[in-house]
């Protein structure tokens, strides 16, 4: 299964999808999403958690693919 992180910016209503927490910060700044990389890593987002603040909704999940038959 592939991990995916969905970042939804509340201002402008834009959504981004990333494969890792460091990848988020290669595109967006901590000011844009309202949380630093170290804080996001400590929150436990990798365990399927959700972060909600004034600037963004950040959710972690798994990408579901069809099985090959």
C-alpha positions, 0 to 999 in steps of 0.5 A: 500500500502507498502512503499519501498525504492530502493537504487542503489549503483553506484560503484559495481552496487548493488541494495537494497530494504528497508521498511524504512530509518532506515533500510537502515542504518542497512545494509549500512553506510552513507559513502557507500550511500553518505548521512546521515540518518538525511539528507535523512529524511529531503529531503522528500524521504517519499513523493516519491522523489529521491536522486541522488549523486556520490555514489547512487540513492535512490528512494521511491515508493509503492509496487503494489500487485495484488488484491485478488479475 
